[in-house]
Amino acid sequence: MLYHLYEWQRATLAPMRLLAHGALSVLDAPFNPLRPTPAGRIAAAALDSFEHATRRFGKPAFGHAATVVNGAAVAVHETVVASRPWCELKRFRRDADRPDDPVVLLVAPMSGHYATLLRGTVEAFLPGHDVYITDWRDARDVPLMVADFTLDDYIATVMDFVRLLGPRTHLVAVCQPAVPVLAAAALMNEGEPQAAPRSMTLIGGPIDTREAPTAVNQFAKRHDLDWFRRNVIHTVPLGHPGFLRRVYPGFLQLAGFLAMNLDRHVEAHWQMFQHLVQGDGEPLAAKRAFYEEYRAVMDMCADYYLETIRAVFHEHLLPRGLLTYCGHRVDTTAIERTALLTVEGERDDISGLGQTRAAHRLVPRLPATRRQHWEQKAVGHYGLFNGRRFREQVAPRIHAFIARANA
């Protein structure tokens, strides 16, 4: 019912948004004498803010048309290498003959945002790596005839793509996929060691949420699985390909993210309004670009969401050695061939300090020379895979780690 009310609200606001858009066009018309006046600037800013705040943002584009390789600009082409019901494997093919570059598979989180949230991560790897990414599909766009997606399916998809790309693959998991990526690496090291990935980098992932629990962890722990099933699982409304599929709606995930730092988001929107009034285009564009990406959300399959809550946040199955894949226990101690790098942020309020580093104690047979941990000072969760500190401090360390593991 909540999802239907949300869609009804959006439909109700649509005429008002169109009216605001039309009024803004008139106000911004050339030679309009009202536009330069203080009242005209405030009115234009209000109309623009309302139109932007009520707009539905679809899936953004990665937008990587070129990169720089050895000081020269080369074109980049986005191609689909493999397609699955719930995911596309995308490659960012460069117009450069570099067969010895490490193959990097970025495993994007299926946690409410599109894989384009890792746009900056992709950009940082493009110059020296052959980059692929898991581009997960929005659950509301997957027809009901397609089987539901589960945590086992996530693990299977990672293993499937590693087999496709070959044992030269270096996995980079950002946030939530740290658990299924570590599980996939363990299963391949145990059952098909010759096909196992060469390395894995886990960035801000909830390997063991008993370590330094954050507000997100504590909220999940305070509510049992039935509470989540009753309160956040809804069916996709009519008008979408996934009509009647049970999902965790993206707008609820977005509401949760916003509520965690509500004061900061309110202040950011007030600043955007002020930039509109004052005509400060550059800072306005930067803030808007962030929020247009941030507010572009996707639904998650209910089964996958609930299984993740149970396995990762309630029962801590992986660090306790109790996680299973298709009935088979995941033995992380089998990891001997896949090098491990863990990365954490000092100010991460999603995955607390120690949660990702916990992966090291789960791989006792992996030589110390093939594992590494890095704690990035003065960054939060988002700064671990995007932004200036990521480009200048985090990414170079991952590149160096991959180069050593690739040797």
Secondary structure, DSSP 8 states (H G I E B T S, - for coil): -HHHHHHHHHHHHHHHHHHHHHHHHHHTSTT-TTTTSHHHHHHHHHHHHHHHHT-----------EEEETTEEEEEEEEEEEEETTEEEEEEEESS--TTS-EEEEE---SSB-GGGGHHHHHHHGGGSEEEEEEE--GGGS-TTS----HHHHHHHHHHHHHHH-TTEEEEEESTTHHHHHHHHHHHHHH-GGGS-SEEEEES--S-TTSS--HHHHHHHHS-HHHHHHHT-EE--TTSTTTT-EEE-HHHHHHHHHHHTHHHHHHHHHHHHHHHHHT-HHHHHHHHHHHHHHT-B--EEHHHHHHHIIIIIIS-TTTTT--EETTEE--GGG--SSEEEEEEETT-SSS-TTTTGGGGGG-TTS-GGGEEEEEETT--SGGGTSSHHIIIIIHHHHHHHHHHHH-
